[in-house]
Amino acid sequence: MNPHLAELHPYPFEKLASLKQGITPPADKAHIALSIGEPKHATPHFIQEALLRHLHGLTLYPTSKGLPELRQAIADWTCRRFGIPAGGVDAETQVLPVNGTREALFSLVQAVIDPADKPVVVMPNPFYQIYEGAAVLAGAEPYYLNTTAETDYLPDFDSVPVAIWQRCQLVFICSPGNPTGTVLSQADHLKLLRLAEKYDFVIASDECYTELYDDEANPPQGLLQSAYQAGNTEFKRCVIFQSLSKRSNAPGLRSGFVAGDAEVLKQYLKYRTYHGCPMPVSTQHASIAAWNDEEHVKHNRQLYRDKFSAFIDILKGVCEIERPPASFYIWLKTPMSDTEFAQKLFAEQNITVLPGSFLSRDSDGMNPGANHVRIALVAPIEECVEAAQRIKVFLNENYA
């Protein structure tokens, strides 16, 4: 067996299941799941119809590179969304469709990392667990960059030692952040781009939440956007990951894309050809429909805004709670350990939230996710309001 498998941590939801084991929640309260970032809004009908219309494509082997029409739709959307001139993203060399970004985030690392050179992969802490697992199984050492209230829940690239940068082969960034919802600025991107040029590493920007933001006039900045505006029009050392799961409420479609540096994507395509995971043709046609429409995305954003407003309005007087600029998560500070909070909330109110320490690693003498829980406002607004009211009762009864 691959010896690195022994280095993998239990997945956060395994830990959560163990935490809840043996607890019987009150039977008179329906369970409300706020732990998993799985959108519950309806997948737009036109996306479903596009999928059904092309089921005859099941008779065809899809190619690893994907349909030219899908790559062009993705390239056009990327240019429109991030203020890049039309044609500034080449559909032939700078775009690859993938079966959801989870698969792509993992597999890109396997293609990029050279394990012979004691590589380091830098990642935010807390983080999406795939970053760590991908690094470990590629033979790299994870370097955890704590994001705390003191850093506005953003990574402080200036704090990374030179010795780490010298070994760094890949940096993961996540903006808007999971679990914090914070957004990297253009200045943050430019600082990292300068470091990438100096130390020759790839920036992997997980941008799956860029289309869920609070201020309609101020969408989150993307890495390719910052690179292009800085004159890096070939997106050297830059790769972004996008998904239809959150944007279009289609997590089961397993559709996303990778875009950026043509040389990196050329080698990544070579890897994926052997990896054997092309996107089904019917899924590709549904994806074309999704990337070509923005009205359903605007509607989706408003649904989340309404839920944030209602949820926060109920809880703002009984706990420290802030509205994030983007994503669908509340990163809530807890008045006791995050594991105790999550366990007691389930036991008393039949609500499941995710302890922040399960998303983090001990680093630099601390666990930056400790004393926080991640609350995913993915349920219908009625359930989110009910959850907020129960959490208010829970806090008043236990910690007033």
N, C-alpha and C positions, 0 to 999 in steps of 0.2 A: 504494500500500500504506500501511497505518497506519504512520506513522514511528516509533511507539513499539515496533514489533516488533524494530527494530534494537537496542533497549536490553535485550532479554531475554538472560539468561545461558543457556548450555547447561544442560540439566537434569542433576541429579547423576548419573543413571545413564548419560547420554552420556559424562560425564567418566570414570565408572568403566570403561566399555567401552574408552575410549581408554587408560586406565591399564593395563588387562590385555592390550591388543593386542600380539600377537607373542610372548606368554608361553605355553609349553606346560607345564601342570601335570603332576605325576607320574601316570602312567596307572594305577598300582596303588592309588590313593586315589580313591574316588568323590567327585564334587563335592558340597560342602555349601554351599548358598546361605543366607547370614545377612544379606544386604544389603537386601532388600526387605521392607517391613512388610505382607506378604500372608499372612493367616492360613491355616494348612494343616490345622487341625482340621476334622473333617467338619461340613458344614452339617446341622443337625438335620433328621431325616427328616420331622417334622411340618411344617416350613417348606416343604420340597420338595413334600410332598403338597398343601399349600394352593395352591401355585403351579400344580400340575398340574390340580387340581380346577377352576381358574378360567381355563383356557386358552381357553374359549369367549369370554372377554372380549376376545380379539384382534380380534373383529369390531366393537369399539367404539372410537371416539376417546376417550381419557381427557381429563378436564378439567385445566387448570393447577392448580386449587385442590385437586384430589384428592377421593376419596370422603369423605363426612361420617363414615362409620364409621372410616376410617383416622385422620382428624384427631382424632376423639374418643379412639381408642385411644392415640394419641400424647399428647394432653392428659392423659389419665388416668395414663399411665405417668410423665409428667414430674412430676405432682403426687405420686404415690406415691414416686418415687425421691428427690425433693428436698424432701420434707416440706412441701409446699404444700397447703393445705386443698383438698378436692375442689371442683372448679369454679373454682379459683384461676387456672387457665390456660384461656382461652376457645378452644374448638376452632374456632369460627367465624372469629375475628379474629386469633388469636395463634399459629396453627400453619400451616405449609405443608410438605407432603411434597416431597422433592427427590430427584433421581436421584443419590444419593451426595453426600457433603458436598464433595468436590472441585469439582464443578460449582457448588454453591451458594456456597462460599467465594469463588469467582471472580466469579460473576454478581452477588452482592449488592453487591460493591464497585462494579461498573459502575452499579448503580442508586443507590447512596448518594452517590458522590463528585460534587462540583461542580467541574469542572476549571478554571473561570474564576477561581478564587480562590486559586491557588498552593497547592493542598491538600497536606497531609502525611498519610501513613498510618504509624503507629507499629507496629512488630512486634518480637517477640523475635529474637535472633540467637545461635545457629542457629535455623532456622525451616523450616516446611513451605513449599516453594518457590512454591506457589500464591499465598501472601500477597503476595509481591513481584511476581510476574507480573500479578496482578489489579490491584495499585496502579499499576504502570507503564502498563498498557494503559488504565487509567482516566484517565491524565494526572496522577497524583499522584506525589509524591516519597516514596520509602520512607525511614523513619528507623529505623535499626537499634539496638535496645536490647540490648547485650551481656549474656548470661547466662553467668557463669563460676563457678568454684569459690568465688571471693571473695563472690559474691552467692548462694551455695547453688544455683546454676544457675536462679535466678529473676530476673525483670526488676525492676530498681530504678527505679520510677517517679519517685522523688525526684531522680534524676539527669537527668531530661529538662528542658532549658531552657524557660523561659516562652515564648520566641519560637516554639518548636516546638509547644507546647500551643496557642498562639494560632492557628496554621495547621492544627492537627490536625482532621481530619474523621472519622477512624476509627482505632481501636486494635484490633489483633489480639492476643488472648491464647490460649495453648494450655495447657490444664491438664486432666489430666496432660500433661506436656510431651513433645513429639517434637523432639529425641531423648533427652531427659534423664530422663523419667519423674517429674519433680518436680511438686508439686501446690501451686497457689495457695491461700492460706487465706482465710477470710472477711474478715480484716483487710485482706488485699491487695485483694480485691474492693471493699471499702468505700472504700478510698483511691482506687481508680480510678473508682468511682461518683461520688465527690465532685469529682474532676477533670473527669469528663464533664459534670456539671451546671454547673461553673464555666465550662468552655470550649466546651460544646455540641458534643460529638462522640459518635459511636456506638461502643459496645464490641461487638466480634464475638468471641465466646468459642467456640473450637474445643474441643469436649468429647468427641471421638470415642473417647477412651481411658478415660472415667470409669468404665466397668464392668469394667475389668481392674485390680484393686488387690490389694495383698498382705494387708491386715488386714480381714477380713470385718466386723469391728465398727466400722471407720472408713473408710467410703467417701469418695471425694473430694467436696469442696464444689463445687456448681455456681453459676454466676453468677445465675441466676434465684432460686435458693435464698437467696443472700446479699441480693439486691435485695428480695425479699419480706420477709425477716426484718428488713430495715432500714426497712420501711414503703413501699418503692417497689413497691406491689402491682400497678401497671400496667406494670412493667418498662420504664419510660422509658429510652431510649437503650441498651437491652440486647437483644442477639440471640445465641442459642446455636445451635450446630450439633451434631447427633447423628447416629449412623450405626449400621446393623446389620452393617457389614463386620467390625468387631472384636468387638463384643458377641456377635453370633450366628454368627460364622464364615461370613458370606455376602457376601464382597466382590463376587462376580459378580452379586448381586441388584441392585446399584446403588440402594440404598434408604437414605434418611436423612430428616432433617427440619430445618427452621429454626423457632425459636419465640422469642417475646418481644414487644417493643414493637409494638402493633397498627398504629400509624401507619407505622412503617418497613415492616412486612409488607404493608400496603395498597399502598404504592408499589412494593415489590418484586414483589408479585403482578402489578401492571400491567406491569412490565418482563418478567416471565416469560411473560405472555400473548403478548407479541411474540417473546420468545426462543424459544418453541416447544419446551419440553422437559418435558411432563407425564409422570408415571409410568404405565406400562402397568397396566391394571386387574388383571391376574393378579398382577403384582408387588405391587400395593397389598394384595391379599388375603393374600398370603404375609407381608407386613409386619405386617398386623393380628395374625396368629397369633404372629409373633415378639415384638412389643411386649407381648403379653398373657401371655407366659410368662417366668418367672424361673429355673426349675429348670435349664434348659440353660445359663444364664449363670453360675450358681453352679458348675456342673460345669466350665465353661470356665475360670473363674478358678483352680480347683484344678489343672487341667492346667498352667497357666502357673506357679503356685507350685511345683509339683513340678520343673519344668524349671529355674527360677531356683535352687532349692536344689541340684539336682544339678550344674548348670553352675558355680555359684559355689564349691561345695565342692571341686571339682577344681582351680580356678584361684586360690583365695584365698592360697595359699602362694607363688605365683610372680609375682603382679602385684597392683597396687592395684585392687581391684574392689569395688564397692558394690552392694547390692541396692536397686533403686529402690522407692519406695512404690507406684508404679502404672505402667501401660503394659506392653509386652512387649519393651522395649529395654534393653540394657546399654550405657551410655555409658562406654566403656573408655578410660582414659588409656594412651597408648603411649609406650614408652621412646625412640622416635625420631619422625621426622615421620610423620603419619598416612598420607600417600600411600605412603611407603616401607614402612611396616608392612603396609598392605593389599596392595601389590604383591608383597612377599616372601612373605606368608602364602599368597597364591594360588599363587605359583610353587613353594613348597616343600610346602604341605599341601593344596592344591586346595580352599581355603575362601575364599569371597567375603564381605567385610565392606565397609562404606561409610566412606570417609574423612570425618571430621567437618568438615574445611575445605570439602568440597563442599556442605555444608548451610549454610554461613555466608558472610558478606561481611566484608571488611576494614572495620573501623569503630573509631574512636577509637584508631588506632595498633596494632590487633591483629586477628587472626582468631580469635574465641572458640572455633571448632570445631577449630582446629589441635591436633595431638597428642592427638586422640581418634579413636576409630572407633565407629560405631554398629553394634551387633550385635543383630539381630532374632531372638529366640528363638521363631520361628514353626514351625520344622520339628518333626517328631515327637521325643519325648524321647530316643529312641535316637540320632538324628542329632545332637541338641544335646550329649549326653554324648560322642559320638565327636568332635565339633568341639572341645569343651573339652579333651579329652585330646590332640588334635593341636596345639591352641594352646599347651598346656603344654609339649609337646615343642619346638615352635617357639621359645618364649621361653627355655627352658633351653639350647637349642642356639645361640641367637643373642645372648642378652642376660643370661645368668646371671652 
